[in-house]
């Protein structure tokens, strides 16, 4: 028995193309974009937090049968599933087809029925709670996608000031002048850390500042505009209707880091 495949879902995560989670609250659908990154397709198109989607996948992969349970245990599990409240049905699609896992909650326990194997099995509360998450839990709150790839160009525009910092080899230049690498790195770190506290639906006024980051050998260009509001700042990305609510201090710290970029010390590279 120990050699049997105990997984309730046997999809190939390397060839997964779609994930659907149909719950009582809403229907979620995830798909891959051209960069092989997860995107939210339903209830409407949003940037997805890849880490959160991969966590959902990991918990679906970890759902396993308990082969040591008795026939009586199996009957009890089936009865608990039948009388329990439906949490969600997860559907995963790879190049071989679609598999489904229906999860019900009875008191504090979760039970699942799979399209892959017969029977009902108790599953972890981790999986149950994962399937209870809503759209916002899976949305990408990061303002920039460049992550750990090093930018090749940074543009900071505030009012009439418009500065473009361009990387040349290991140096950063502003109008041909070499800039202090530590101050550039501090600015990049602040940009990388910018993350929304929540999402807004309205309130964006005239942008006070915009930042454009070019990365991935020039293939990724991200422009984000920032406008002040009563709770700090609202931000929006180019070609993205989402409004990101940001803590005022986080944006002020980023702007301070941008304003603190200075020329390299004399005697350094020209």
Legacy VTK file of the C-alpha trace (Angstrom):
# vtk DataFile Version 3.0
C-alpha trace
ASCII
DATASET POLYDATA
POINTS 270 float
0.000 0.000 0.000
2.811 2.413 0.803
3.914 2.355 -2.845
0.540 3.588 -4.079
0.229 7.157 -5.288
-1.635 8.793 -2.399
-2.236 12.134 -4.117
-5.833 13.243 -4.568
-4.738 15.270 -7.612
-2.026 14.034 -9.981
-1.604 17.055 -12.277
1.808 17.978 -13.674
2.649 21.344 -12.105
5.242 22.010 -14.832
2.574 21.879 -17.529
-0.282 23.543 -15.668
-2.201 26.101 -17.725
-5.231 26.989 -15.606
-6.585 26.853 -12.062
-10.255 27.453 -11.208
-11.608 27.840 -7.682
-15.411 27.957 -7.587
-16.604 28.868 -4.096
-19.806 30.099 -2.509
-18.340 33.632 -2.426
-16.924 33.945 -5.944
-15.345 32.158 -8.873
-11.602 32.581 -9.323
-9.629 31.655 -12.418
-5.855 31.815 -12.839
-3.907 31.474 -16.089
-0.324 31.914 -17.266
0.815 34.934 -19.301
3.539 35.033 -21.980
6.208 35.429 -19.284
4.973 32.214 -17.604
3.637 34.229 -14.653
0.258 33.599 -13.047
-2.480 36.139 -13.732
-6.004 36.390 -12.331
-8.520 36.023 -15.179
-11.755 35.935 -13.133
-13.664 37.641 -11.579
-11.760 40.119 -13.775
-8.181 40.473 -15.015
-5.709 41.376 -12.256
-1.998 40.931 -11.623
-1.535 37.869 -9.418
0.848 37.337 -6.528
2.774 34.359 -7.914
3.866 33.251 -4.445
0.241 33.028 -3.254
-0.869 31.078 -6.344
2.065 28.679 -5.948
1.075 28.205 -2.278
-2.430 27.231 -3.406
-0.906 24.752 -5.857
1.401 23.331 -3.200
-1.524 22.699 -0.861
-3.536 21.055 -3.644
-0.514 18.862 -4.451
-0.127 17.941 -0.771
-3.731 16.679 -0.492
-3.382 12.920 0.011
-5.405 9.830 0.866
-5.032 8.191 4.257
-4.647 4.554 3.222
-4.640 3.373 6.836
-8.265 4.382 7.488
-10.813 1.613 8.016
-14.032 1.004 6.096
-15.901 2.528 9.036
-13.704 5.647 8.848
-14.436 5.907 5.130
-18.188 5.785 5.802
-17.900 8.494 8.455
-15.873 10.697 6.091
-18.453 10.249 3.322
-21.283 11.147 5.718
-19.420 14.205 7.015
-18.778 15.338 3.437
-22.422 14.865 2.456
-23.770 16.841 5.428
-21.025 19.465 5.385
-21.051 22.884 3.789
-19.355 23.237 0.419
-16.184 25.343 0.607
-15.072 25.230 -3.019
-14.383 23.098 -6.052
-10.838 23.410 -7.347
-10.150 22.526 -10.986
-6.622 22.202 -12.332
-5.869 21.880 -16.035
-2.603 20.630 -17.510
-1.714 19.210 -20.939
-3.442 15.924 -20.023
-6.804 17.419 -19.088
-8.688 18.733 -16.052
-8.889 17.280 -12.533
-11.285 18.453 -9.816
-11.292 18.438 -6.026
-14.501 19.317 -4.172
-13.993 20.332 -0.541
-16.679 20.506 2.172
-16.405 21.703 5.773
-18.120 19.909 8.649
-17.650 21.592 12.028
-13.887 22.270 12.094
-12.858 19.531 9.667
-12.486 19.530 5.890
-13.285 16.621 3.565
-12.536 16.232 -0.130
-13.775 14.236 -3.094
-11.490 13.954 -6.122
-12.151 13.191 -9.788
-8.927 11.135 -9.793
-9.682 8.539 -7.101
-12.937 7.168 -5.625
-13.968 7.942 -2.071
-14.018 10.857 0.361
-10.978 11.802 2.424
-10.258 14.143 5.300
-7.841 16.903 4.238
-5.826 19.487 6.139
-7.369 22.684 7.434
-4.516 24.470 5.605
-6.013 23.423 2.280
-9.543 24.261 3.394
-8.549 27.751 4.511
-6.567 28.285 1.302
-9.695 27.596 -0.737
-11.651 30.072 1.424
-9.423 32.973 0.349
-10.878 35.750 -1.791
-9.609 37.543 -4.894
-7.689 40.241 -3.021
-5.688 37.573 -1.166
-4.230 36.454 -4.503
-3.721 39.882 -6.068
-0.228 41.291 -6.503
0.220 44.209 -4.124
3.753 44.996 -5.321
3.985 48.171 -7.384
6.868 46.924 -9.523
7.490 43.527 -11.090
11.236 43.846 -11.695
11.913 41.864 -8.501
15.529 40.791 -8.220
16.497 41.589 -11.801
18.711 44.682 -11.867
17.181 47.729 -13.575
19.041 49.277 -16.503
17.253 52.642 -16.376
15.445 54.668 -13.697
13.371 57.728 -14.480
12.042 59.951 -11.675
9.679 62.759 -12.633
8.347 65.188 -10.004
6.862 68.504 -11.062
9.257 70.112 -13.537
12.138 67.842 -12.478
12.744 64.867 -14.780
15.853 62.758 -14.205
16.911 59.623 -16.094
19.593 57.407 -14.589
21.087 54.926 -17.045
23.278 51.962 -16.193
26.511 51.676 -18.181
28.289 48.466 -17.222
28.609 48.623 -13.444
28.164 52.416 -13.334
25.049 54.569 -13.205
25.055 57.817 -15.193
22.972 60.991 -15.156
23.618 63.106 -18.252
26.949 61.311 -18.673
28.037 61.895 -15.073
28.774 58.867 -12.858
26.500 58.621 -9.835
27.111 57.176 -6.383
26.144 53.460 -6.596
25.061 53.249 -2.945
22.500 56.040 -3.322
21.158 54.440 -6.524
20.859 51.073 -4.772
18.980 52.651 -1.868
16.440 54.110 -4.326
16.070 50.754 -6.131
15.512 48.988 -2.792
12.743 51.434 -1.848
11.054 50.913 -5.234
11.322 47.145 -4.901
9.687 47.269 -1.446
6.686 49.404 -2.425
3.563 47.388 -1.726
-0.096 48.356 -1.450
-1.865 48.173 1.892
-5.138 47.627 0.008
-6.825 48.307 -3.327
-8.988 51.333 -4.119
-11.663 51.879 -6.754
-11.555 55.672 -7.067
-9.882 58.821 -5.799
-6.831 59.084 -8.055
-6.302 62.751 -8.920
-3.431 64.541 -10.627
-0.194 62.550 -10.271
2.499 64.354 -8.287
5.272 61.937 -9.225
5.975 59.189 -11.721
8.705 56.556 -11.685
9.657 54.443 -14.704
11.851 51.368 -14.255
13.397 49.531 -17.213
14.671 46.000 -16.537
15.075 42.542 -18.074
17.490 43.773 -20.780
15.077 46.511 -21.790
12.140 44.129 -22.287
10.250 45.234 -19.172
9.288 48.895 -18.802
7.101 49.781 -15.816
5.714 53.247 -15.235
3.921 54.020 -11.972
2.209 57.321 -11.163
1.620 58.509 -7.595
-1.055 60.920 -6.372
-1.560 62.101 -2.794
-4.802 61.294 -1.024
-6.162 61.506 2.528
-4.712 58.100 3.493
-1.261 58.589 1.979
-0.873 57.939 -1.722
-2.728 56.226 -4.523
-0.677 54.705 -7.314
-1.488 53.291 -10.717
0.583 51.375 -13.236
0.540 52.075 -16.949
-2.067 49.944 -18.761
-3.533 48.731 -15.453
-6.843 50.132 -14.129
-6.039 48.997 -10.569
-5.541 51.695 -7.931
-3.043 50.797 -5.217
-3.412 52.395 -1.774
0.018 53.068 -0.268
1.251 54.076 3.146
2.408 57.701 2.972
5.704 57.035 4.743
6.702 54.296 2.277
6.247 56.652 -0.682
7.888 59.587 1.117
10.885 57.361 1.935
11.110 56.308 -1.721
10.991 59.944 -2.872
13.611 60.924 -0.291
15.875 58.145 -1.568
15.363 59.405 -5.126
16.219 62.956 -4.120
19.293 61.718 -2.224
20.935 60.224 -5.321
24.257 62.020 -5.630
27.316 62.077 -7.892
30.081 59.575 -7.217
32.844 60.812 -4.930
35.603 62.653 -6.753
38.460 60.355 -7.593
35.988 57.645 -8.539
35.153 56.605 -12.065
34.326 59.325 -14.519
LINES 1 271
270 0 1 2 3 4 5 6 7 8 9 10 11 12 13 14 15 16 17 18 19 20 21 22 23 24 25 26 27 28 29 30 31 32 33 34 35 36 37 38 39 40 41 42 43 44 45 46 47 48 49 50 51 52 53 54 55 56 57 58 59 60 61 62 63 64 65 66 67 68 69 70 71 72 73 74 75 76 77 78 79 80 81 82 83 84 85 86 87 88 89 90 91 92 93 94 95 96 97 98 99 100 101 102 103 104 105 106 107 108 109 110 111 112 113 114 115 116 117 118 119 120 121 122 123 124 125 126 127 128 129 130 131 132 133 134 135 136 137 138 139 140 141 142 143 144 145 146 147 148 149 150 151 152 153 154 155 156 157 158 159 160 161 162 163 164 165 166 167 168 169 170 171 172 173 174 175 176 177 178 179 180 181 182 183 184 185 186 187 188 189 190 191 192 193 194 195 196 197 198 199 200 201 202 203 204 205 206 207 208 209 210 211 212 213 214 215 216 217 218 219 220 221 222 223 224 225 226 227 228 229 230 231 232 233 234 235 236 237 238 239 240 241 242 243 244 245 246 247 248 249 250 251 252 253 254 255 256 257 258 259 260 261 262 263 264 265 266 267 268 269
